[in-house]
Amino acid sequence: MASGDERLEGLSALSDAALQIVESMESSSADLYVVVTHYDADGLAAASIIARSLMKIERPFAIRVVDQLDEETLASLPKGDYYIFVDLGSSAVEAIADKGLLPASVIDHHEPLRSSEVVNEKLRELNPHFFGLNGGKDVSASGLAYLVSKSMNTVDREAAYLAMAGAIGDRQESAQGFVGLNKLIVQEAIERGWVRRFTGLRLYGVPRQPLVKSLMYTVDPLLPGLTYDEMASQHFLESIGIALKRSDGSLTTYKDLSADEVSKLATALIKHLLMKGFSPQSANALFGLIYEFLYEPEDSSLRYAHEFAQMLNACGRLRKHGIGLAIGLGDRGKILSQAEAISLEYRRRLAQYLSLLRSDPSYVRTLSNVQVMDMRNVVDERVLGAIASIAISSYMCDLSKPLISVTYSTKGKVKVSARMHETLSKRGINLGAIIKKAAEQVGGSGGGHESAAGAIIPLESLDDFVKTVDLLIGRALKTGARF
């Protein structure tokens, strides 16, 4: 782990590398910049930041949202004069060059699993891992895009909002806040008067939404017996003496509560989760820092960072990424109404899948060193990673073993999303490296971070893949050496 001084040096070197990206982009006479990004919240936020910067310097662009950068995807990209890959690309720089998708810049925070940048005068790469920084915690793709935008002198409060939402969407923020470059971005936004930070209950829509809706639509962590049950949520509040409506007839929101009522609500929620079998750690995840975007309207669903992030995530994972990008580029009005509807549908699906997992343990089987969550015929491949992440963060499975979740992809393939509690990385496990190696051994592709990774593999190789991952995890645990 990098020391404080080493981290500062890394941030300085990262800024220098961002400047090289900017020089490459701005010196190009390209008639069309093609921005290629991942579909999740971080990818959509990062692409939006880059696109906003290109608009400010009056450069034409097109955005393509993809699931992964395999040979087929690279071959299908629109013809452009300059390619910008964000939130992906570091694992495919050789393929990008081989396909002639040059000149290009790669802005990616996933582990490249190489010791240095690829030397190619027509390809620039910005990746925190080359500078001793952790792309799983210190900075997301949207944070890197923010750094590029800052080097272009095009950064603004919207870029800061997107960078924060992207990092939250990539689960780089804990209840205690951010670290690394993410922390610096937040500090700058607060100092500029763009963001307010405070501590509170991290329920859906707090403090904007009526309390009943906040309980109903909270899925991370899941509130069994309350999530998606309006009557139960109403009864829960009434049972602890909190009125559903104010004296003027309007519905009670979190900000209407007195300090005593907030304490009552917090205590009751903790007791509720503990009675449902949740761990104390999971219950405590309900409390933490909340980030308010002061230049979004007070009644907007984009006013608070976690809700903003969840909306982008919903648009991408439910294959409505065009709407997510429109939000990122500044559209509101009807587009925002559509995004809100997508967000609610996404929450409904998450609640359904998570409730299914809690009620039927047969979806998860335990091997020697890993646990496998088989969601084939149940979960869409774009939603699988979110389910796996919440299962880990909500302590819904055995945290002593990595969780390997699988579902069907397209064309006879299987999508894999692997997650583990961060404590396992201290024991020598690097999921990104292990998943990449196991996937390649069975004719697939994969990679990611220390604690979160993904892969696409042939369906007929699923059993061999799982056995290989189980073996590699066991080897890492036995030796204690970094894989």
C-alpha positions, 0 to 999 in steps of 0.5 A: 500500500502506498504511503502518504508521500508516495500517494501525493507523488502519484497524484502529481504524476497522474496529473502530468499524464492527464495533461499529455492526454489533453495535449493529444486530444487538443492537437488533433485535427479530427473531424469526429471524436469517438468516445467509447464507454462502459454502461455503468454509472461511472462509465456514463458519468465519465463519458459525459464529462469528456463529451462536455469538455469536447463541446466546450472546445467545439469538437464534434463527437459520437458516444458508443456505450458497450458491455466490454471491449472484445474483438467483435465490439472493437470491429463494430465501432463507428469510424472516427478520426480520434478514439477516446476509451473511458472506463475500459481499454487498459486491458485491450490497448494492444487490440485497439492498436491492432484494429487501427483505432488510432490515434486514441486515448485510454482513460481507465481505472481498472487494473491493467495487469501490466507493469507499464504503459504501452509505448505507442506514439499514437496511443495515450493511456491514463491509468492510476495503477501506473502511479501507485494509486488504487483504481478501486478506491482512490479514483474512478473513471469519472474522477480521471475524466474530471482530471482531464477536464481540469487540465483542459480548463473546462471543468465546472460544477457539473463535472464535479457532480458527475465525478462524485456520482460516478465514484459512488456508482462504482462503490468507491465511497464508504459511510466515512467518505472518499479517499485519494483523488476522489476526496480531493474532488469533493473537497474542491467542490465543497470549497467552491460552494457547489456541494454540501456534506452532512451526516445522516440516514442513507435511505432512498431520497433522504431528505427530499422524499416522503419518509414512506417512500424512503423506506419503500425504495431503499434496497442497499441495504435491503429492508426486508418487510419494508422495501416495496411494501407501502402499508408495512412502511406506514405501519413501521413509522406509526409504531415509533410515533412518527406522523405520516403527514405534517399539520398542513397535510403534506407528507412527512420527509426526513428533514421535517423530523426533530432530533428525537424523531431521527434518533427513534427512526435510526434505533428502530431501523437498526432493531428491524435489521437485526431482527431480520438476521442482518449483521450489526455492520450491515445495519450501520451501513444505513448511516454515513455522509450525504452529499448535496448538489447545491446547484440542482433544484431542491426538489430534483432527484439529482439534488443528492449524490447517491440518488444521482448515481443510482439514476445513472446506474439504472439507465445503464443497467436497464439498457436506457443509457441514452437517457443516462447520457442525456442527464449527464450532458445536462438535459432535464425536463421530460428526460429527467422524468423518464430517468426517474421512472427507470430508476424506480423500475430498477429498484423494484427489480433489485428488491425482487432479486435480493428478496429471492436470494434471502428466501431461497439459499439454493441460489448460492452453493459453497465450494472450498474457497469460493461461493457461487451464486447462480442467477441464470434465467433470473437476472439480466447480465447488466444487473448481475454485478449490482446484485453481487455488490449488494449481497456483499455490502449487505452481509447477505453471504459468507464474507470469508469467501469471494462471491462468484455470480453468474448468469446468461449472456449472449451467443452461448456465453456466461457473464461472471461478476465476482465480488469479495469483502476488502479484508480478503485483499489483505490476505493476498487475493486479487480478484481482477488478476484471478478472474482474468487468468481463469477466464483466459484459460477457458477461452474467455476474457475478464479482469477488474479490481482487487475486490471486484471483477468480471468476465465473459466465458463460454457456457460449456466452460463454466464448470472448469472456470469455477474450479480454476477460480476456486483453486487459484483463490485457495492457492492465494489464501494458502501462500498469503502472497499477492496473486 
